[in-house]
Amino acid sequence: MKKLKDKIIWSDILSFIFGFFGIMFGSLSAISLEPFWNPNEKVRDTHSFIFTLLSIFFDSLSVLSAFGAYRSGTKLYNLQKTTMQNTQSLGHQYERWAFRCDLLSFIFGIGGLIFGAVSLITLFPLTFNEYVSWWGTITSVCFDTISCFLVVCALCFFRQSIKLPN
């Protein structure tokens, strides 16, 4: 059970780190579409495309980590459910909240990935639309920020559940 708890903690930490990088690259993608970034529009579009690719890459890693934390959490929950007499204890409730936050983080991360993909698709020459790409990127960054916040909440709840007796 100790290994499972460590896996949950590390999955949450990795999800936050990858999500943070996804937010940073997503923000750079949106900023690089602005005229002050570079006077040449072609350079701005290329930079935005690269930053969007990096954002999607790190968002994917963040979502996978959040899903790993959720899966490990449900395994731990089911393992403890059979041995636990008091399911209404504060530690048990903190654990449930941590798993819910991990699930919500995963869902918001998927939303961020979808909007990131929309942003990327609208940067291709055939479907080029800078306005849609900008809004897709901003929406993706917002979803990713919520996802990162939920991962931090999950980590705090889980750490609190470890400190309390079940």
N, CA, C and O atoms as a DFTB+ gen file, in Angstrom:
664 C
 N C O
     1  1       0.812      -1.188       0.000
     2  2       0.000       0.000       0.000
     3  2       0.865       1.267       0.000
     4  3       0.486       2.290      -0.570
     5  1       2.014       1.183       0.638
     6  2       2.936       2.330       0.669
     7  2       3.393       2.688      -0.743
     8  3       3.485       3.865      -1.093
     9  1       3.683       1.658      -1.559
    10  2       4.107       1.919      -2.939
    11  2       2.993       2.584      -3.735
    12  3       3.243       3.468      -4.554
    13  1       1.767       2.153      -3.488
    14  2       0.628       2.734      -4.192
    15  2       0.443       4.205      -3.805
    16  3       0.146       5.044      -4.655
    17  1       0.619       4.506      -2.529
    18  2       0.500       5.899      -2.075
    19  2       1.616       6.759      -2.662
    20  3       1.382       7.897      -3.070
    21  1       2.828       6.213      -2.703
    22  2       3.938       6.951      -3.321
    23  2       3.687       7.180      -4.806
    24  3       4.010       8.240      -5.343
    25  1       3.113       6.185      -5.463
    26  2       2.807       6.313      -6.891
    27  2       1.783       7.423      -7.130
    28  3       1.896       8.186      -8.090
    29  1       0.791       7.506      -6.253
    30  2      -0.224       8.558      -6.380
    31  2       0.416       9.934      -6.207
    32  3       0.152      10.855      -6.980
    33  1       1.252      10.061      -5.192
    34  2       1.899      11.355      -4.931
    35  2       2.783      11.757      -6.106
    36  3       2.728      12.901      -6.559
    37  1       3.591      10.832      -6.601
    38  2       4.480      11.163      -7.717
    39  2       3.702      11.428      -9.002
    40  3       4.099      12.278      -9.800
    41  1       2.612      10.718      -9.210
    42  2       1.785      10.984     -10.396
    43  2       1.198      12.387     -10.336
    44  3       1.162      13.093     -11.343
    45  1       0.741      12.787      -9.159
    46  2       0.202      14.139      -9.008
    47  2       1.282      15.200      -9.203
    48  3       1.046      16.220      -9.850
    49  1       2.458      14.958      -8.645
    50  2       3.552      15.922      -8.804
    51  2       3.938      16.056     -10.276
    52  3       4.108      17.166     -10.781
    53  1       4.073      14.922     -10.958
    54  2       4.419      14.963     -12.389
    55  2       3.317      15.623     -13.206
    56  3       3.597      16.372     -14.141
    57  1       2.068      15.345     -12.854
    58  2       0.957      15.968     -13.568
    59  2       1.013      17.483     -13.426
    60  3       0.777      18.207     -14.392
    61  1       1.323      17.962     -12.233
    62  2       1.433      19.407     -12.034
    63  2       2.592      19.990     -12.836
    64  3       2.438      21.019     -13.494
    65  1       3.746      19.340     -12.782
    66  2       4.925      19.858     -13.498
    67  2       4.667      19.902     -14.998
    68  3       4.924      20.918     -15.645
    69  1       4.159      18.799     -15.553
    70  2       3.879      18.770     -16.990
    71  2       2.786      19.774     -17.349
    72  3       2.868      20.436     -18.383
    73  1       1.766      19.888     -16.504
    74  2       0.706      20.859     -16.751
    75  2       1.219      22.286     -16.724
    76  3       0.792      23.123     -17.520
    77  1       2.139      22.562     -15.806
    78  2       2.730      23.900     -15.721
    79  2       3.487      24.232     -17.004
    80  3       3.364      25.336     -17.536
    81  1       4.273      23.271     -17.499
    82  2       4.975      23.500     -18.767
    83  2       3.979      23.670     -19.916
    84  3       4.200      24.489     -20.809
    85  1       2.898      22.910     -19.900
    86  2       1.865      23.067     -20.922
    87  2       1.242      24.452     -20.891
    88  3       0.976      25.043     -21.937
    89  1       1.011      24.967     -19.691
    90  2       0.460      26.319     -19.546
    91  2       1.445      27.356     -20.074
    92  3       1.055      28.286     -20.780
    93  1       2.710      27.195     -19.735
    94  2       3.731      28.154     -20.186
    95  2       3.845      28.163     -21.715
    96  3       3.861      29.228     -22.332
    97  1       3.925      26.984     -22.319
    98  2       4.039      26.936     -23.775
    99  2       2.747      27.389     -24.453
   100  3       2.795      27.998     -25.522
   101  1       1.600      27.102     -23.852
   102  2       0.338      27.595     -24.395
   103  2       0.269      29.112     -24.347
   104  3      -0.193      29.753     -25.291
   105  1       0.731      29.682     -23.239
   106  2       0.762      31.147     -23.123
   107  2       1.706      31.755     -24.155
   108  3       1.385      32.765     -24.782
   109  1       2.871      31.133     -24.327
   110  2       3.808      31.621     -25.346
   111  2       3.211      31.504     -26.746
   112  3       3.456      32.353     -27.604
   113  1       2.433      30.458     -26.972
   114  2       1.783      30.290     -28.273
   115  2       0.816      31.438     -28.551
   116  3       0.795      31.986     -29.652
   117  1       0.020      31.797     -27.550
   118  2      -0.930      32.901     -27.733
   119  2      -0.200      34.232     -27.888
   120  3      -0.575      35.059     -28.719
   121  1       0.837      34.433     -27.091
   122  2       1.596      35.690     -27.167
   123  2       2.324      35.812     -28.503
   124  3       2.445      36.905     -29.056
   125  1       2.807      34.679     -29.016
   126  2       3.576      34.739     -30.268
   127  2       2.712      35.098     -31.473
   128  3       3.250      35.434     -32.528
   129  1       1.407      35.036     -31.346
   130  2       0.529      35.449     -32.445
   131  2       0.351      36.967     -32.500
   132  3      -0.168      37.495     -33.484
   133  1       0.773      37.659     -31.460
   134  2       0.608      39.112     -31.405
   135  2       1.699      39.807     -32.226
   136  3       2.818      39.301     -32.319
   137  1       1.381      40.965     -32.822
   138  2       2.341      41.667     -33.689
   139  2       3.635      42.099     -32.996
   140  3       4.667      42.206     -33.659
   141  1       3.611      42.348     -31.689
   142  2       4.838      42.783     -31.020
   143  2       5.865      41.656     -30.910
   144  3       7.039      41.914     -30.648
   145  1       5.436      40.415     -31.107
   146  2       6.356      39.276     -31.021
   147  2       7.400      39.343     -32.135
   148  3       8.600      39.193     -31.901
   149  1       6.908      39.571     -33.345
   150  2       7.783      39.675     -34.512
   151  2       6.990      40.373     -35.608
   152  3       5.808      40.075     -35.782
   153  1       7.595      41.286     -36.348
   154  2       6.848      41.976     -37.403
   155  2       6.438      41.050     -38.550
   156  3       5.462      41.326     -39.248
   157  1       7.166      39.966     -38.746
   158  2       6.876      39.041     -39.834
   159  2       5.795      38.045     -39.394
   160  3       5.968      37.301     -38.428
   161  1       4.675      38.053     -40.131
   162  2       3.550      37.189     -39.770
   163  2       3.892      35.707     -39.903
   164  3       3.435      34.891     -39.102
   165  1       4.677      35.362     -40.889
   166  2       5.065      33.962     -41.103
   167  2       5.878      33.432     -39.917
   168  3       5.688      32.293     -39.488
   169  1       6.776      34.254     -39.397
   170  2       7.586      33.863     -38.233
   171  2       6.688      33.677     -37.013
   172  3       6.857      32.726     -36.250
   173  1       5.729      34.594     -36.831
   174  2       4.805      34.481     -35.695
   175  2       4.005      33.191     -35.770
   176  3       3.844      32.498     -34.766
   177  1       3.506      32.867     -36.952
   178  2       2.720      31.645     -37.114
   179  2       3.557      30.397     -36.866
   180  3       3.079      29.434     -36.264
   181  1       4.795      30.412     -37.325
   182  2       5.691      29.267     -37.106
   183  2       5.996      29.098     -35.622
   184  3       5.969      27.983     -35.103
   185  1       6.285      30.197     -34.944
   186  2       6.566      30.126     -33.509
   187  2       5.340      29.642     -32.741
   188  3       5.458      28.824     -31.830
   189  1       4.171      30.145     -33.106
   190  2       2.946      29.719     -32.442
   191  2       2.704      28.227     -32.663
   192  3       2.283      27.519     -31.748
   193  1       2.968      27.758     -33.871
   194  2       2.800      26.338     -34.186
   195  2       3.721      25.483     -33.308
   196  3       3.290      24.471     -32.756
   197  1       4.971      25.887     -33.184
   198  2       5.941      25.130     -32.370
   199  2       5.526      25.145     -30.898
   200  3       5.553      24.109     -30.235
   201  1       5.144      26.312     -30.391
   202  2       4.727      26.397     -28.986
   203  2       3.456      25.586     -28.733
   204  3       3.304      24.981     -27.672
   205  1       2.553      25.576     -29.701
   206  2       1.330      24.790     -29.550
   207  2       1.643      23.302     -29.530
   208  3       1.057      22.557     -28.744
   209  1       2.559      22.860     -30.382
   210  2       2.977      21.450     -30.352
   211  2       3.568      21.079     -28.995
   212  3       3.238      20.033     -28.436
   213  1       4.432      21.929     -28.470
   214  2       5.028      21.664     -27.158
   215  2       3.967      21.669     -26.060
   216  3       4.017      20.856     -25.138
   217  1       3.017      22.579     -26.162
   218  2       1.934      22.641     -25.187
   219  2       1.110      21.356     -25.204
   220  3       0.782      20.809     -24.151
   221  1       0.779      20.880     -26.390
   222  2       0.002      19.643     -26.503
   223  2       0.796      18.458     -25.966
   224  3       0.234      17.584     -25.305
   225  1       2.091      18.421     -26.242
   226  2       2.937      17.336     -25.739
   227  2       2.922      17.300     -24.207
   228  3       2.684      16.249     -23.612
   229  1       3.174      18.443     -23.577
   230  2       3.209      18.468     -22.114
   231  2       1.820      18.281     -21.509
   232  3       1.691      17.686     -20.439
   233  1       0.778      18.782     -22.179
   234  2      -0.582      18.553     -21.694
   235  2      -0.930      17.070     -21.733
   236  3      -1.591      16.556     -20.830
   237  1      -0.485      16.387     -22.776
   238  2      -0.735      14.942     -22.869
   239  2      -0.067      14.203     -21.716
   240  3      -0.669      13.317     -21.110
   241  1       1.168      14.566     -21.414
   242  2       1.868      13.935     -20.290
   243  2       1.167      14.249     -18.966
   244  3       1.078      13.390     -18.089
   245  1       0.677      15.468     -18.828
   246  2      -0.031      15.852     -17.613
   247  2      -1.325      15.058     -17.452
   248  3      -1.637      14.585     -16.359
   249  1      -2.073      14.915     -18.538
   250  2      -3.328      14.166     -18.494
   251  2      -3.062      12.698     -18.167
   252  3      -3.781      12.095     -17.370
   253  1      -2.035      12.129     -18.781
   254  2      -1.698      10.734     -18.488
   255  2      -1.287      10.561     -17.028
   256  3      -1.641       9.563     -16.400
   257  1      -0.556      11.507     -16.494
   258  2      -0.154      11.430     -15.083
   259  2      -1.363      11.559     -14.158
   260  3      -1.467      10.837     -13.166
   261  1      -2.273      12.473     -14.477
   262  2      -3.481      12.637     -13.662
   263  2      -4.338      11.377     -13.722
   264  3      -4.914      10.965     -12.715
   265  1      -4.420      10.770     -14.898
   266  2      -5.183       9.534     -15.022
   267  2      -4.515       8.415     -14.225
   268  3      -5.194       7.605     -13.594
   269  1      -3.177       8.374     -14.256
   270  2      -2.449       7.378     -13.468
   271  2      -2.703       7.548     -11.978
   272  3      -2.863       6.562     -11.258
   273  1      -2.740       8.789     -11.514
   274  2      -3.029       9.048     -10.099
   275  2      -4.449       8.610      -9.763
   276  3      -4.687       8.032      -8.703
   277  1      -5.389       8.883     -10.657
   278  2      -6.776       8.484     -10.415
   279  2      -6.910       6.962     -10.377
   280  3      -7.570       6.417      -9.493
   281  1      -6.287       6.279     -11.333
   282  2      -6.351       4.804     -11.366
   283  2      -5.711       4.199     -10.123
   284  3      -6.263       3.276      -9.523
   285  1      -4.556       4.713      -9.739
   286  2      -3.891       4.210      -8.532
   287  2      -4.736       4.507      -7.298
   288  3      -4.802       3.699      -6.371
   289  1      -5.372       5.655      -7.292
   290  2      -6.237       6.017      -6.170
   291  2      -7.435       5.107      -6.042
   292  3      -7.807       4.724      -4.933
   293  1      -8.046       4.754      -7.157
   294  2      -9.186       3.838      -7.078
   295  2      -8.740       2.446      -6.636
   296  3      -9.468       1.763      -5.915
   297  1      -7.556       2.023      -7.061
   298  2      -7.030       0.738      -6.581
   299  2      -6.821       0.782      -5.073
   300  3      -7.193      -0.153      -4.363
   301  1      -6.228       1.865      -4.588
   302  2      -5.994       2.018      -3.155
   303  2      -7.315       2.067      -2.403
   304  3      -7.455       1.450      -1.347
   305  1      -8.274       2.793      -2.937
   306  2      -9.585       2.915      -2.300
   307  2     -10.255       1.546      -2.191
   308  3     -10.773       1.192      -1.132
   309  1     -10.247       0.780      -3.275
   310  2     -10.870      -0.545      -3.251
   311  2     -10.120      -1.502      -2.336
   312  3     -10.733      -2.356      -1.696
   313  1      -8.816      -1.366      -2.270
   314  2      -8.008      -2.200      -1.386
   315  2      -8.314      -1.887       0.075
   316  3      -8.422      -2.795       0.900
   317  1      -8.451      -0.617       0.389
   318  2      -8.715      -0.210       1.767
   319  2     -10.172      -0.393       2.158
   320  3     -10.477      -0.545       3.341
   321  1     -11.068      -0.382       1.195
   322  2     -12.490      -0.492       1.494
   323  2     -12.814      -1.819       2.176
   324  3     -13.685      -1.880       3.043
   325  1     -12.121      -2.866       1.789
   326  2     -12.401      -4.176       2.371
   327  2     -11.862      -4.298       3.793
   328  3     -12.410      -5.055       4.595
   329  1     -10.802      -3.568       4.116
   330  2     -10.199      -3.682       5.447
   331  2     -10.644      -2.583       6.397
   332  3     -10.398      -2.679       7.599
   333  1     -11.281      -1.559       5.899
   334  2     -11.614      -0.395       6.718
   335  2     -12.990      -0.557       7.357
   336  3     -13.971      -0.868       6.681
   337  1     -13.046      -0.341       8.676
   338  2     -14.328      -0.411       9.372
   339  2     -15.061       0.929       9.318
   340  3     -16.269       0.972       9.086
   341  1     -14.338       2.004       9.531
   342  2     -14.956       3.321       9.606
   343  2     -14.737       4.070       8.293
   344  3     -13.717       4.733       8.106
   345  1     -15.707       3.956       7.386
   346  2     -15.568       4.630       6.096
   347  2     -15.947       6.103       6.182
   348  3     -15.792       6.844       5.211
   349  1     -16.441       6.529       7.337
   350  2     -16.811       7.937       7.503
   351  2     -15.705       8.750       8.176
   352  3     -15.919       9.915       8.509
   353  1     -14.532       8.160       8.381
   354  2     -13.442       8.879       9.041
   355  2     -12.973      10.040       8.167
   356  3     -13.164      10.048       6.950
   357  1     -12.361      11.007       8.818
   358  2     -11.903      12.201       8.112
   359  2     -10.821      11.868       7.086
   360  3     -10.806      12.424       5.988
   361  1      -9.913      10.954       7.451
   362  2      -8.857      10.545       6.521
   363  2      -9.424       9.903       5.269
   364  3      -8.941      10.146       4.163
   365  1     -10.446       9.085       5.445
   366  2     -11.086       8.422       4.302
   367  2     -11.791       9.447       3.407
   368  3     -11.762       9.335       2.182
   369  1     -12.419      10.439       4.027
   370  2     -13.099      11.470       3.241
   371  2     -12.099      12.326       2.464
   372  3     -12.364      12.709       1.325
   373  1     -10.951      12.626       3.077
   374  2      -9.907      13.357       2.364
   375  2      -9.417      12.561       1.153
   376  3      -9.179      13.124       0.084
   377  1      -9.270      11.254       1.332
   378  2      -8.847      10.405       0.212
   379  2      -9.849      10.460      -0.925
   380  3      -9.470      10.585      -2.090
   381  1     -11.131      10.367      -0.589
   382  2     -12.162      10.422      -1.636
   383  2     -12.124      11.761      -2.364
   384  3     -12.273      11.805      -3.585
   385  1     -11.925      12.852      -1.627
   386  2     -11.834      14.160      -2.271
   387  2     -10.608      14.247      -3.168
   388  3     -10.649      14.860      -4.235
   389  1      -9.512      13.625      -2.725
   390  2      -8.293      13.622      -3.548
   391  2      -8.547      12.897      -4.865
   392  3      -8.116      13.356      -5.923
   393  1      -9.244      11.767      -4.801
   394  2      -9.508      11.006      -6.021
   395  2     -10.483      11.747      -6.932
   396  3     -10.360      11.689      -8.156
   397  1     -11.437      12.433      -6.346
   398  2     -12.364      13.235      -7.151
   399  2     -11.621      14.374      -7.851
   400  3     -11.866      14.662      -9.022
   401  1     -10.719      15.011      -7.122
   402  2      -9.926      16.092      -7.731
   403  2      -9.046      15.560      -8.855
   404  3      -8.880      16.224      -9.878
   405  1      -8.477      14.360      -8.672
   406  2      -7.686      13.750      -9.742
   407  2      -8.546      13.481     -10.972
   408  3      -8.113      13.713     -12.101
   409  1      -9.765      12.991     -10.750
   410  2     -10.664      12.729     -11.878
   411  2     -11.037      14.031     -12.585
   412  3     -11.013      14.099     -13.814
   413  1     -11.379      15.057     -11.818
   414  2     -11.720      16.348     -12.428
   415  2     -10.522      16.957     -13.147
   416  3     -10.674      17.574     -14.201
   417  1      -9.341      16.784     -12.580
   418  2      -8.127      17.268     -13.239
   419  2      -7.945      16.580     -14.584
   420  3      -7.592      17.219     -15.575
   421  1      -8.186      15.285     -14.612
   422  2      -8.099      14.526     -15.858
   423  2      -9.110      15.056     -16.876
   424  3      -8.771      15.243     -18.045
   425  1     -10.335      15.296     -16.442
   426  2     -11.390      15.773     -17.351
   427  2     -11.047      17.164     -17.896
   428  3     -11.171      17.404     -19.097
   429  1     -10.620      18.075     -17.024
   430  2     -10.242      19.413     -17.492
   431  2      -8.999      19.358     -18.373
   432  3      -8.864      20.146     -19.309
   433  1      -8.093      18.431     -18.077
   434  2      -6.915      18.246     -18.924
   435  2      -7.290      17.791     -20.322
   436  3      -6.710      18.244     -21.309
   437  1      -8.274      16.884     -20.405
   438  2      -8.770      16.446     -21.720
   439  2      -9.372      17.637     -22.465
   440  3      -9.154      17.796     -23.666
   441  1     -10.130      18.473     -21.750
   442  2     -10.682      19.679     -22.372
   443  2      -9.587      20.588     -22.902
   444  3      -9.692      21.120     -24.007
   445  1      -8.537      20.766     -22.110
   446  2      -7.400      21.575     -22.558
   447  2      -6.727      20.984     -23.781
   448  3      -6.316      21.711     -24.686
   449  1      -6.616      19.656     -23.806
   450  2      -6.025      18.991     -24.976
   451  2      -6.874      19.195     -26.222
   452  3      -6.344      19.424     -27.310
   453  1      -8.175      19.111     -26.066
   454  2      -9.075      19.286     -27.217
   455  2      -8.934      20.701     -27.786
   456  3      -8.813      20.875     -28.999
   457  1      -8.949      21.704     -26.913
   458  2      -8.802      23.080     -27.398
   459  2      -7.404      23.337     -27.947
   460  3      -7.240      24.123     -28.880
   461  1      -6.403      22.685     -27.380
   462  2      -5.050      22.787     -27.930
   463  2      -4.977      22.195     -29.326
   464  3      -4.308      22.737     -30.207
   465  1      -5.674      21.071     -29.525
   466  2      -5.705      20.451     -30.853
   467  2      -6.428      21.352     -31.855
   468  3      -6.013      21.462     -33.009
   469  1      -7.510      21.993     -31.412
   470  2      -8.218      22.940     -32.286
   471  2      -7.283      24.080     -32.672
   472  3      -7.239      24.498     -33.829
   473  1      -6.545      24.573     -31.696
   474  2      -5.584      25.645     -31.966
   475  2      -4.536      25.197     -32.977
   476  3      -4.181      25.949     -33.884
   477  1      -4.048      23.986     -32.820
   478  2      -3.030      23.461     -33.734
   479  2      -3.589      23.271     -35.142
   480  3      -2.939      23.625     -36.126
   481  1      -4.780      22.719     -35.235
   482  2      -5.392      22.469     -36.548
   483  2      -5.608      23.777     -37.300
   484  3      -5.436      23.834     -38.518
   485  1      -5.986      24.832     -36.571
   486  2      -6.239      26.109     -37.249
   487  2      -4.954      26.856     -37.592
   488  3      -5.011      27.959     -38.136
   489  1      -3.804      26.277     -37.284
   490  2      -2.532      26.878     -37.704
   491  2      -1.973      26.225     -38.968
   492  3      -0.984      26.699     -39.527
   493  1      -2.604      25.140     -39.417
   494  2      -2.177      24.523     -40.673
   495  2      -2.595      25.412     -41.841
   496  3      -3.605      26.110     -41.753
   497  1      -1.826      25.396     -42.941
   498  2      -2.135      26.290     -44.074
   499  2      -3.543      26.101     -44.648
   500  3      -4.185      27.074     -45.043
   501  1      -4.021      24.871     -44.694
   502  2      -5.330      24.613     -45.293
   503  2      -6.474      25.165     -44.436
   504  3      -7.488      25.619     -44.966
   505  1      -6.310      25.126     -43.134
   506  2      -7.370      25.564     -42.223
   507  2      -6.949      26.781     -41.405
   508  3      -7.441      26.973     -40.293
   509  1      -6.058      27.595     -41.931
   510  2      -5.475      28.694     -41.160
   511  2      -6.532      29.713     -40.746
   512  3      -7.254      30.263     -41.578
   513  1      -6.602      29.950     -39.432
   514  2      -7.464      30.976     -38.874
   515  2      -6.826      31.434     -37.557
   516  3      -6.951      30.771     -36.527
   517  1      -6.156      32.556     -37.614
   518  2      -5.406      33.040     -36.453
   519  2      -6.318      33.370     -35.281
   520  3      -5.950      33.155     -34.125
   521  1      -7.492      33.886     -35.570
   522  2      -8.446      34.255     -34.520
   523  2      -8.895      33.024     -33.739
   524  3      -8.879      33.035     -32.508
   525  1      -9.294      31.969     -34.437
   526  2      -9.734      30.731     -33.782
   527  2      -8.574      30.089     -33.030
   528  3      -8.754      29.568     -31.929
   529  1      -7.387      30.126     -33.622
   530  2      -6.214      29.560     -32.960
   531  2      -5.925      30.291     -31.652
   532  3      -5.613      29.659     -30.643
   533  1      -6.027      31.611     -31.665
   534  2      -5.767      32.388     -30.459
   535  2      -6.772      32.038     -29.365
   536  3      -6.388      31.800     -28.220
   537  1      -8.062      32.005     -29.717
   538  2      -9.083      31.671     -28.723
   539  2      -8.975      30.225     -28.258
   540  3      -9.199      29.934     -27.083
   541  1      -8.637      29.323     -29.161
   542  2      -8.426      27.927     -28.765
   543  2      -7.279      27.796     -27.780
   544  3      -7.360      27.036     -26.815
   545  1      -6.214      28.540     -28.028
   546  2      -5.055      28.500     -27.132
   547  2      -5.393      29.085     -25.771
   548  3      -5.031      28.509     -24.745
   549  1      -6.077      30.211     -25.745
   550  2      -6.453      30.843     -24.472
   551  2      -7.372      29.916     -23.678
   552  3      -7.201      29.761     -22.468
   553  1      -8.340      29.302     -24.347
   554  2      -9.245      28.377     -23.669
   555  2      -8.490      27.159     -23.158
   556  3      -8.752      26.678     -22.056
   557  1      -7.560      26.664     -23.953
   558  2      -6.735      25.533     -23.536
   559  2      -5.920      25.878     -22.294
   560  3      -5.824      25.073     -21.368
   561  1      -5.338      27.062     -22.273
   562  2      -4.548      27.496     -21.113
   563  2      -5.440      27.601     -19.874
   564  3      -5.022      27.228     -18.778
   565  1      -6.658      28.105     -20.039
   566  2      -7.584      28.203     -18.899
   567  2      -7.935      26.817     -18.357
   568  3      -7.905      26.600     -17.146
   569  1      -8.264      25.885     -19.243
   570  2      -8.576      24.518     -18.821
   571  2      -7.365      23.876     -18.140
   572  3      -7.510      23.195     -17.124
   573  1      -6.187      24.091     -18.691
   574  2      -4.973      23.514     -18.104
   575  2      -4.668      24.118     -16.738
   576  3      -4.184      23.424     -15.844
   577  1      -4.947      25.394     -16.576
   578  2      -4.734      26.038     -15.282
   579  2      -5.669      25.449     -14.233
   580  3      -5.251      25.181     -13.107
   581  1      -6.924      25.247     -14.597
   582  2      -7.874      24.615     -13.677
   583  2      -7.420      23.194     -13.353
   584  3      -7.498      22.760     -12.203
   585  1      -6.951      22.477     -14.359
   586  2      -6.460      21.116     -14.156
   587  2      -5.282      21.096     -13.184
   588  3      -5.227      20.246     -12.295
   589  1      -4.346      22.020     -13.344
   590  2      -3.190      22.099     -12.427
   591  2      -3.635      22.440     -11.008
   592  3      -3.119      21.885     -10.038
   593  1      -4.586      23.346     -10.895
   594  2      -5.100      23.704      -9.574
   595  2      -5.746      22.492      -8.904
   596  3      -5.559      22.267      -7.708
   597  1      -6.501      21.720      -9.670
   598  2      -7.144      20.524      -9.117
   599  2      -6.122      19.470      -8.704
   600  3      -6.334      18.753      -7.725
   601  1      -5.018      19.369      -9.439
   602  2      -3.961      18.426      -9.058
   603  2      -3.347      18.849      -7.726
   604  3      -3.075      18.006      -6.871
   605  1      -3.129      20.146      -7.549
   606  2      -2.584      20.633      -6.279
   607  2      -3.570      20.344      -5.147
   608  3      -3.162      19.938      -4.059
   609  1      -4.859      20.549      -5.398
   610  2      -5.877      20.228      -4.390
   611  2      -5.855      18.738      -4.063
   612  3      -5.913      18.356      -2.895
   613  1      -5.772      17.903      -5.089
   614  2      -5.728      16.454      -4.874
   615  2      -4.511      16.072      -4.049
   616  3      -4.603      15.247      -3.141
   617  1      -3.390      16.665      -4.361
   618  2      -2.161      16.370      -3.621
   619  2      -2.290      16.804      -2.160
   620  3      -1.867      16.081      -1.258
   621  1      -2.867      17.968      -1.927
   622  2      -3.065      18.442      -0.549
   623  2      -4.027      17.533       0.214
   624  3      -3.762      17.173       1.362
   625  1      -5.137      17.162      -0.415
   626  2      -6.088      16.253       0.232
   627  2      -5.445      14.906       0.536
   628  3      -5.638      14.350       1.617
   629  1      -4.687      14.388      -0.410
   630  2      -4.081      13.073      -0.215
   631  2      -3.020      13.123       0.877
   632  3      -2.937      12.214       1.703
   633  1      -2.213      14.171       0.888
   634  2      -1.204      14.312       1.944
   635  2      -1.881      14.429       3.315
   636  3      -1.388      13.892       4.307
   637  1      -3.000      15.127       3.356
   638  2      -3.739      15.265       4.611
   639  2      -4.314      13.922       5.044
   640  3      -4.337      13.618       6.237
   641  1      -4.774      13.120       4.103
   642  2      -5.337      11.809       4.454
   643  2      -4.266      10.862       4.979
   644  3      -4.557       9.990       5.798
   645  1      -3.036      11.024       4.519
   646  2      -1.943      10.183       5.013
   647  2      -1.612      10.545       6.460
   648  3      -1.278       9.672       7.261
   649  1      -1.706      11.826       6.790
   650  2      -1.367      12.283       8.140
   651  2      -2.402      11.844       9.176
   652  3      -2.069      11.617      10.339
   653  1      -3.671      11.724       8.740
   654  2      -4.737      11.382       9.675
   655  2      -4.911       9.870       9.755
   656  3      -4.704       9.168       8.765
   657  1      -5.288       9.366      10.919
   658  2      -5.577       7.924      11.001
   659  2      -6.905       7.623      10.322
   660  3      -7.848       8.412      10.393
   661  1      -6.966       6.480       9.670
   662  2      -8.215       6.092       8.989
   663  2      -9.147       5.373       9.926
   664  3     -10.240       4.975       9.524
